[in-house]
């Protein structure tokens, strides 16, 4: 498969549709607190570029 052009791809590998940077932020948070509050989920969503629903589901699936 050919790599995507630079205009639409920043070069970061994706896995399970989440970028590695987003997943590392979530994994780090999970290690400290596997049950974030709704406010914390909103903050995580902003930090990772995901929606609050995606963040909530990631934590549910991780647990």
Phi and psi in degrees as GROMACS dihedral restraints (atoms count N, CA, C in turn):
[ dihedral_restraints ]
;  ai    aj    ak    al  type     phi  dphi    fc
    3     4     5     6     1   -80.3    20    10
    4     5     6     7     1   142.2    20    10
    6     7     8     9     1   -66.8    20    10
    7     8     9    10     1   150.8    20    10
    9    10    11    12     1   -70.0    20    10
   10    11    12    13     1   150.2    20    10
   12    13    14    15     1   -65.0    20    10
   13    14    15    16     1   151.6    20    10
   15    16    17    18     1   -58.2    20    10
   16    17    18    19     1   -24.9    20    10
   18    19    20    21     1   -67.4    20    10
   19    20    21    22     1   -23.1    20    10
   21    22    23    24     1  -122.0    20    10
   22    23    24    25     1     2.7    20    10
   24    25    26    27     1  -138.3    20    10
   25    26    27    28     1   129.3    20    10
   27    28    29    30     1   -89.0    20    10
   28    29    30    31     1     3.4    20    10
   30    31    32    33     1    90.6    20    10
   31    32    33    34     1    -8.8    20    10
   33    34    35    36     1   -82.5    20    10
   34    35    36    37     1   132.3    20    10
   36    37    38    39     1   -67.0    20    10
   37    38    39    40     1   143.9    20    10
   39    40    41    42     1  -115.3    20    10
   40    41    42    43     1   148.8    20    10
   42    43    44    45     1  -144.7    20    10
   43    44    45    46     1   130.6    20    10
   45    46    47    48     1    56.3    20    10
   46    47    48    49     1    32.1    20    10
   48    49    50    51     1    73.1    20    10
   49    50    51    52     1    -5.4    20    10
   51    52    53    54     1  -106.7    20    10
   52    53    54    55     1   138.9    20    10
   54    55    56    57     1   -71.2    20    10
   55    56    57    58     1   155.4    20    10
   57    58    59    60     1   -57.5    20    10
   58    59    60    61     1   -39.3    20    10
   60    61    62    63     1   -61.1    20    10
   61    62    63    64     1   -44.7    20    10
   63    64    65    66     1   -62.6    20    10
   64    65    66    67     1   -44.5    20    10
   66    67    68    69     1   -66.5    20    10
   67    68    69    70     1   -35.7    20    10
   69    70    71    72     1   -68.0    20    10
   70    71    72    73     1   -37.1    20    10
   72    73    74    75     1   -62.3    20    10
   73    74    75    76     1   -45.7    20    10
   75    76    77    78     1   -65.7    20    10
   76    77    78    79     1   -42.6    20    10
   78    79    80    81     1   -62.8    20    10
   79    80    81    82     1   -41.2    20    10
   81    82    83    84     1   -63.1    20    10
   82    83    84    85     1   -43.6    20    10
   84    85    86    87     1   -64.3    20    10
   85    86    87    88     1   -43.1    20    10
   87    88    89    90     1   -59.2    20    10
   88    89    90    91     1   -36.3    20    10
   90    91    92    93     1   -63.3    20    10
   91    92    93    94     1   -31.6    20    10
   93    94    95    96     1   -91.6    20    10
   94    95    96    97     1   -35.2    20    10
   96    97    98    99     1  -154.5    20    10
   97    98    99   100     1    98.0    20    10
   99   100   101   102     1   -74.2    20    10
  100   101   102   103     1    -4.0    20    10
  102   103   104   105     1  -126.8    20    10
  103   104   105   106     1    75.5    20    10
  105   106   107   108     1   -71.2    20    10
  106   107   108   109     1   150.8    20    10
  108   109   110   111     1   -74.3    20    10
  109   110   111   112     1   165.7    20    10
  111   112   113   114     1   -56.2    20    10
  112   113   114   115     1   -37.9    20    10
  114   115   116   117     1   -65.2    20    10
  115   116   117   118     1   -42.6    20    10
  117   118   119   120     1   -65.2    20    10
  118   119   120   121     1   -36.2    20    10
  120   121   122   123     1   -64.4    20    10
  121   122   123   124     1   -39.5    20    10
  123   124   125   126     1   -63.3    20    10
  124   125   126   127     1   -42.0    20    10
  126   127   128   129     1   -64.1    20    10
  127   128   129   130     1   -41.5    20    10
  129   130   131   132     1   -64.4    20    10
  130   131   132   133     1   -38.5    20    10
  132   133   134   135     1   -61.4    20    10
  133   134   135   136     1   -43.5    20    10
  135   136   137   138     1   -64.8    20    10
  136   137   138   139     1   -41.1    20    10
  138   139   140   141     1   -68.6    20    10
  139   140   141   142     1   -32.1    20    10
  141   142   143   144     1   -98.1    20    10
  142   143   144   145     1   -14.6    20    10
  144   145   146   147     1    80.5    20    10
  145   146   147   148     1    13.7    20    10
  147   148   149   150     1  -101.2    20    10
  148   149   150   151     1   173.2    20    10
  150   151   152   153     1   -87.6    20    10
  151   152   153   154     1   162.6    20    10
  153   154   155   156     1   -63.9    20    10
  154   155   156   157     1   -32.5    20    10
  156   157   158   159     1   -64.3    20    10
  157   158   159   160     1   -43.4    20    10
  159   160   161   162     1   -62.7    20    10
  160   161   162   163     1   -41.2    20    10
  162   163   164   165     1   -63.8    20    10
  163   164   165   166     1   -46.3    20    10
  165   166   167   168     1   -59.0    20    10
  166   167   168   169     1   -46.2    20    10
  168   169   170   171     1   -65.2    20    10
  169   170   171   172     1   -37.9    20    10
  171   172   173   174     1   -60.1    20    10
  172   173   174   175     1   -44.9    20    10
  174   175   176   177     1   -66.2    20    10
  175   176   177   178     1   -41.6    20    10
  177   178   179   180     1   -60.0    20    10
  178   179   180   181     1   -46.5    20    10
  180   181   182   183     1   -68.0    20    10
  181   182   183   184     1   -35.7    20    10
  183   184   185   186     1   -67.2    20    10
  184   185   186   187     1   -38.6    20    10
